[in-house]
Amino acid sequence: MARAGLDRRTPLATATLMLAANAPDIDIATAFAGQNSALAWRRGWTHGPLAWLLLPFIVTGIMIAWDRWVRRRRTPNADPAPATALLLLATIGVLSHPMLDWLNTYGIRLLMPFSDQWFRGDSVFIIDPFLWTVLAVGLFAARNFRPDVAHVRRIVRTAGGATLAYVALMITLSALGERLAHSVAESRGLRGIQEVLYSPRPGNPLAADLVVKTGDAYHFGALRWLSTPRVTFDEAVVALGDWNSRAVERARAIPAARKYLVWSQFPYVRVEATGTDTTVFFGDARYRAGLAGGLQGMQVDLRSGTP
């Protein structure tokens, strides 16, 4: 964004945008507060409306202090960085963060602290190699092929335009894919469909994994835009489980389990009893398969009372 023209007003544009764009992720500090604390706090308060108002001023204050105590001490004749320009850049940077976070299946609580509802775009894989490649090539070309500013901005804006077009395409495919999956699921006899998750696959923008939620279970499938048939479902079904059982109530009382369930948007539960031992597994159907680490779920041993 700086190379596209936002660096006209101040030499601190790039630094301000980078700091502001990462500022909402300050909630990562909650990882030190205990198991699953980061899940419970992630993409919440620091990504909501209060943060949109507060964080730009904090970033601006940091940049003004840097400008005064570092940059202008190194270059005494340099003009002060205009505070208004820094605040505008900080605001743009901060707002870009929740916009990009919304695009994937992880989700974001856009209205925290006024509402803990999760919002998801289900459109772009959380680390999309095509976006990274387009933007990296644009910046590399702008930096190495021509020295004049106007040409640099044209190259960067072209890369930015290509990125926006790609994101718009992925949002469109997600919306169409969810409708198509819903229709095919109904034709297969699924009733009471509550929600359809379209989860783009890494490195393949024309394929996605599907999760169809009904009143009592999750059904799994895939969508491939260039295949026939486009939508297929496998035989795997995961029951939501009995959330009213005594064992589940006891397991949910454990702090780490409560925190996991704050984050989970497609939750299910399994209870297994072996002799005097009872274990309760909480999972999230979005991450049922694959290397998702702690996102896949957590198990509570009721005998010891520990996860």
C-alpha positions in Angstrom: 0.0 0.0 0.0 2.9 2.3 0.7 4.5 1.6 -2.7 1.2 2.2 -4.4 1.2 5.8 -3.4 0.5 6.1 0.4 4.2 7.0 1.0 3.8 10.5 -0.5 3.1 12.3 2.7 5.8 10.9 5.0 8.9 8.7 4.9 7.5 6.7 7.8 4.5 5.4 5.7 5.8 1.8 5.2 6.8 1.4 8.8 3.5 2.8 10.0 1.4 0.6 7.8 3.4 -2.5 8.7 3.1 -1.8 12.5 -0.6 -1.0 12.2 -1.5 -3.9 10.0 0.0 -6.3 12.6 -1.2 -4.4 15.7 -4.5 -6.4 16.2 -2.5 -9.6 16.6 -1.2 -8.2 20.0 -3.7 -10.7 21.4 -1.2 -13.4 20.8 0.3 -12.5 24.2 -2.6 -14.4 25.8 -0.8 -17.6 24.8 1.0 -17.2 28.1 -2.3 -17.3 30.1 -2.8 -21.0 30.0 -3.9 -23.8 27.7 -6.3 -22.6 24.9 -6.3 -19.0 26.2 -5.0 -17.9 22.9 -7.9 -19.6 21.1 -10.4 -18.0 23.5 -9.0 -14.5 23.0 -7.8 -14.6 19.4 -9.5 -12.4 16.8 -11.7 -10.9 19.5 -11.3 -7.6 21.4 -8.2 -6.5 19.5 -10.0 -7.1 16.2 -13.3 -5.4 17.1 -14.7 -1.8 16.8 -13.0 -0.5 20.0 -9.6 -1.6 18.7 -10.3 0.0 15.3 -10.7 3.3 17.1 -7.9 2.9 19.7 -5.1 1.1 17.9 -4.5 3.7 15.2 -3.8 6.3 17.9 -1.4 4.0 19.8 0.5 3.3 16.5 0.5 7.0 15.7 1.9 7.8 19.1 4.7 5.2 18.7 5.6 6.6 15.2 5.6 10.2 16.4 7.9 9.2 19.3 10.2 7.4 16.8 10.2 10.4 14.5 11.1 12.8 17.3 13.6 10.7 19.2 15.3 8.6 16.5 14.7 9.8 12.9 15.1 13.5 13.5 18.1 13.0 15.8 19.8 11.1 13.0 18.8 13.7 10.5 18.4 17.1 12.3 17.3 18.9 9.1 14.4 16.5 8.3 10.9 17.8 8.5 8.7 16.3 11.2 6.3 13.6 10.1 2.8 15.0 9.9 0.7 13.5 12.7 -2.5 13.6 10.6 -0.9 11.6 7.8 0.5 9.0 10.3 -3.0 8.6 11.9 -4.6 8.1 8.5 -2.0 5.5 7.5 -2.3 3.8 10.9 -6.1 3.6 10.5 -5.8 2.1 7.0 -3.3 -0.5 8.3 -5.4 -1.5 11.3 -8.6 -1.9 9.3 -6.8 -4.0 6.6 -6.1 -6.6 9.3 -9.7 -7.7 10.1 -10.7 -7.4 6.5 -8.1 -10.0 5.5 -8.8 -12.1 8.6 -12.5 -12.4 7.6 -11.5 -14.1 4.3 -10.7 -17.5 5.8 -12.5 -20.3 7.7 -10.8 -19.5 11.0 -13.2 -16.5 11.4 -13.2 -13.3 13.3 -15.4 -11.7 16.0 -15.9 -8.4 14.3 -18.2 -7.0 16.9 -16.3 -7.8 20.1 -16.9 -6.8 22.8 -20.5 -6.0 21.9 -21.1 -9.5 20.5 -19.0 -12.7 20.4 -20.5 -13.8 17.1 -18.0 -15.3 14.7 -17.9 -14.1 11.0 -16.2 -16.0 8.2 -15.6 -15.3 4.6 -14.7 -19.0 3.8 -13.0 -17.7 0.7 -9.2 -17.8 0.9 -6.9 -20.3 2.5 -5.3 -18.7 5.5 -1.8 -18.8 3.8 -2.6 -18.4 0.1 0.5 -19.0 -2.1 -1.1 -17.2 -5.0 -1.6 -13.9 -3.1 1.9 -14.1 -1.7 3.3 -14.7 -5.1 1.5 -11.9 -6.9 2.3 -9.3 -4.3 6.0 -10.5 -4.0 6.5 -10.4 -7.8 5.0 -6.9 -7.9 7.2 -5.6 -5.1 10.3 -7.3 -6.6 9.6 -5.8 -10.1 9.0 -2.4 -8.7 12.2 -2.4 -6.7 14.5 -3.8 -9.3 13.4 -3.0 -12.9 12.9 0.8 -13.0 14.0 3.6 -10.6 11.3 6.2 -11.3 8.5 6.5 -8.8 5.6 6.7 -11.3 6.6 3.4 -12.8 7.0 1.7 -9.4 3.5 2.8 -8.5 2.1 1.5 -11.7 3.7 -1.9 -11.2 2.5 -2.2 -7.5 -1.0 -1.0 -8.4 -1.2 -3.6 -11.1 -0.2 -6.3 -8.6 -2.7 -4.9 -6.1 -5.4 -4.9 -8.7 -4.7 -8.5 -9.6 -4.8 -9.4 -5.9 -8.2 -7.8 -5.4 -9.5 -9.5 -8.5 -8.4 -12.9 -7.2 -10.0 -12.2 -3.8 -13.2 -11.2 -5.5 -13.2 -14.4 -7.5 -12.6 -16.5 -4.4 -15.5 -14.8 -2.6 -17.7 -15.5 -5.5 -16.7 -19.1 -5.8 -17.3 -19.5 -2.0 -20.8 -18.1 -2.2 -21.7 -20.2 -5.3 -20.1 -23.3 -3.8 -22.1 -23.1 -0.6 -25.3 -22.9 -2.6 -24.3 -25.7 -4.8 -23.3 -27.9 -1.9 -26.6 -27.2 -0.1 -28.6 -28.2 -3.2 -26.6 -31.4 -3.8 -26.9 -32.3 -0.1 -30.6 -31.9 -0.2 -30.8 -34.0 -3.3 -29.0 -36.8 -1.4 -31.7 -36.8 1.2 -30.1 -34.6 3.9 -32.8 -32.6 5.7 -32.6 -29.8 8.3 -29.4 -28.3 6.9 -28.3 -25.5 9.2 -25.0 -24.4 7.6 -22.5 -25.2 4.8 -18.8 -24.6 5.2 -16.8 -24.1 2.0 -13.1 -24.5 3.0 -10.7 -23.6 0.2 -7.8 -26.1 -0.2 -4.2 -24.8 0.1 -2.6 -24.2 -3.3 -5.7 -25.1 -5.3 -8.2 -22.2 -5.6 -10.6 -24.4 -7.7 -11.2 -27.0 -5.0 -12.6 -26.9 -1.5 -13.6 -29.2 1.3 -17.2 -29.1 2.5 -18.9 -29.5 5.8 -22.6 -29.7 5.9 -24.2 -29.3 9.4 -27.6 -30.7 10.1 -29.5 -30.9 13.4 -27.5 -33.9 14.7 -24.4 -34.4 12.6 -21.7 -33.1 10.3 -21.4 -34.5 6.7 -18.2 -34.1 4.7 -17.5 -33.7 1.1 -15.5 -31.9 -1.6 -16.1 -29.5 -4.4 -13.9 -29.4 -7.5 -15.0 -26.8 -10.0 -13.3 -28.5 -13.0 -14.5 -32.0 -12.3 -17.7 -33.9 -13.0 -19.6 -34.2 -10.7 -18.5 -31.0 -9.0 -19.7 -32.0 -5.6 -19.1 -35.3 -3.9 -19.8 -36.5 -0.4 -18.0 -39.2 1.5 -19.5 -41.7 3.9 -18.0 -40.0 7.0 -20.5 -38.6 9.4 -19.6 -37.1 12.8 -22.5 -36.8 15.3 -22.7 -33.6 17.3 -22.9 -35.7 20.4 -24.9 -35.5 23.6 -24.1 -32.1 25.1 -26.5 -32.6 28.0 -24.8 -35.6 29.5 -23.3 -35.4 33.0 -19.8 -36.3 31.7 -19.9 -33.5 29.1 -21.1 -31.0 31.7 -18.2 -32.0 34.0 -15.6 -31.7 31.1 -17.0 -28.3 30.0 -16.3 -27.0 33.5 -12.6 -27.4 33.0 -11.1 -24.0 32.0 -9.1 -25.3 29.0 -12.3 -26.9 27.6 -14.4 -23.8 28.1 -11.7 -21.8 26.2 -11.6 -24.2 23.3 -15.4 -24.1 23.0 -15.4 -20.3 22.9 -13.3 -20.6 19.7 -15.0 -23.6 18.1 -17.7 -22.9 15.5 -18.5 -26.4 14.4 -18.2 -28.2 17.7 -18.9 -31.9 18.4 -18.3 -34.1 21.4 -17.5 -37.8 22.0 -17.7 -39.6 25.3 -15.8 -42.8 25.8 -16.0 -45.0 29.0 -13.6 -47.8 29.7 -14.1 -49.4 33.1 -13.9 -46.6 35.6 -12.2 -44.2 33.2 -14.2 -41.7 31.2 -12.8 -39.4 28.5 -14.5 -36.6 26.7 -13.3 -35.3 23.4 -14.2 -31.9 22.1 -13.6 -31.3 18.4 -14.2 -28.9 15.6 -15.5 -30.3 12.3 -13.6 -27.6 10.3 -10.3 -29.2 11.3 -11.3 -32.9 11.5 -8.6 -33.9 9.1 -5.1 -32.7 8.3 -2.3 -31.3 10.5 -4.3 -28.8 12.5 -2.5 -29.3 15.8 -4.6 -28.2 18.8 -7.3 -26.8 16.5 -8.6 -30.4 15.9 -9.7 -30.8 19.4 -8.9 -31.6 23.0 -9.5 -34.6 25.2 -10.4 -34.4 28.9 -9.8 -37.3 31.3 -12.6 -37.1 33.9 -10.8 -39.4 36.3 -7.9 -37.0 36.7 -9.8 -33.9 35.8 -7.1 -32.7 33.4 -7.0 -32.2 29.6 
